[in-house]
Amino acid sequence: MSWGQKSTSWINGEKYVTRIDVIFRVDVVNLGPNETSASVSAIKPEYNHLRSYLNKYGKGVRLVALSSRQWGDTLVVNPQGKVVKVPNLRKYIQIRFPKAVPAKKTLKELRSFPEIEKASPPTGFAY
């Protein structure tokens, strides 16, 4: 899904979405050094319960990372010469569904997984 495409719709008074943003507590998805997108099969075996849950939405589910950096926060030197911590952007994943899913129900279910720190409707950005 790219910028400008509709990711939200209403069906019988219920909100449906094609994207959900999540923040993971742990490194759940196997992405290569320069990869930012993968199928559900890239979820690590120890999180098979999450893989099984997402598979119920079909083969077209994609996991898209905000950054291709490796897991973990990064230390950088800012313009003032101070070492600062840059938050781990790899933990921000957008789940893209092939068909619209009921937002309230899907968010509630995703939030029940201990690996997920936060799940929210899509922001205005597609990454």
N, C-alpha and C positions, 0 to 999 in steps of 0.2 A: 504494500500500500504506500502510495507516495503522498506528498503534501497536496492538500486540496481534495483528495478523495474522501467520500463520506464514510466515516467509521461508526456512526451512530444512527439508529433508526428506531421507530416506535411501532410496535405491533400489538394491537388490542390493548393499548394503554401501558404496555411494558417496554422498557428501554432495552434495545438489543445493540451489541457492539461487535465489531470484527477485530478489535485490538484491546488488549489489557496490559497495562504496565505493571511490572512486579520488581521488587527489590529482594534479592536473595540474601539470606544470612550466611550462607556457605557457597562454595564453588560447586554448582550442580551440573553445569553444562560443559561438555568437552568441546572446546573450540580451539582450532589451531592458532598459531601466533598471529596470523593476519586475517583470520576469519571473524566475521561479525554476525553470521547467520547460519542456522542449522535446523534440521528436522528434529522431531521429538526423540528420535533414536540416539541423538547426541547426549541425552541425559545420562549421567553416570549410573552404572548398575545398582549402586546402593540406594538410589532414589527411584527405584522401579515403580513404587506406588504412585509417584508423580507422573512418570512416563505413562503408566496405565491410565491414569485419570485423563491426561491430555489426548491419548490415543482415541478415546471415545468420541472425539470431535472430528475424526477422520485423518487421512494421510496428509492433508495439506497444511496442517498446523506447523508454523515456523516460529523459531525462537531467534529474536534479533537483539544483539547486544549493542549498547550505546558506544562501546569502545572495543578495539581489538587488543588492548593491553592485556597482559597476564593478570591473574587474580591477585589482589592485594593492593593496599594503599601504596602510594609512591611519594618519595621525598624529592623535592625540587628546590632550586634556589630561585627566589622571587626577584623582581627588578631592584629591590632594595638590598639584595645580598643576603637575605635571611633564608634559612632552610625551613620550608613549610611542607606540611602533609597535604597531598592532593588526594581527595577521596577516591576510593576504588570505583571506577565507572563500570567495570566489568560486571558488577553485581546487578546493574540495571538492565533488565531484559524486557523486551516487548513481545508478548505472545500474540501472534497473528493467526486468526482462525479463518478457514476457508469459507465459512458461512457465519452469518451473524448469530451470536449466542445471547441468552438472557443475561443481562449485566448483573442484576442483583444476586441471582442464584449463583452464577459463575464466580463472582467476586467473593461471596461468602464461602464457597467451597475452596477456592484457592487460599484464602486467608486461614483456613483450618490446617494447612500444611505447615509443620514446624520450620521447614527450610525457608519459608516465605516470610520476610519481615513486613512487607507491605504489598498490597495489590490495589490498584486504582483504575478507574476508567481512563481511557487514552487522553493524553495531553494534546495540545495543538500541534505537537511535533511528531514527525515520523522518522525514526532512526533505523 
